[in-house]
Amino acid sequence: MVLLSFDIEEFDMPLEYKGEISFDKQISISQHGLENILNILKNTEQKLPFFLP
């Protein structure tokens, strides 16, 4: 059995290092990453649960 977990949230790492990034850019980067994950998982032929807050 393999268990996977993905924590998808706004990309704010630059802010942690005193960098600047707009909120729209943070969401755009997160959305791109989520779409990549979903494309990879789509080819697994597995049923996968998603939990949203």
N, C-alpha and C positions, 0 to 999 in steps of 0.2 A: 504494500500500500504506500502510496506517495501522497503527502498532504502539502498543498501549496497555499500560501497566503500572500496577498498583495495589499500594501498600504498605499492607497492613492490619495494624495492631497496636493495642495498647491506647492510648487517648487520654490522654496524660499531659502535654499542653501546660500546664495550670494549674500542675503541679509545677515546670516550668521557670521560672515567674514567681513562685515562692514561694507559690503558691496551694495549696489543699487539694482533693482529690477522691478518693473511695474507689475501690478497685480494681474493685468491682462496677459503679460508675458509669462508669469508664473502659471496661470491656468492653461495657457497654450502649450507649454512644455509638458505639463501633467497630462493633458488630453492626448498629445502625441504619444507619450509613453503608454498610456492606457490602450490606445488603438493598436500599438505594436503588440502588447501583451495579448489582447483579444484575438489578433490575427494569428499569433502562434498557437493559442489554445484552441482556435477554431479547427485546426487540423489534427487534434488529438483523438477525436471520436469518443470523448468522455463527457459525461454529464457533470457539470460543474456548478456548485452553488455560489451565489454572490450575496453578500450581506452589506447593506447600505445603512448609514446612520440616520 
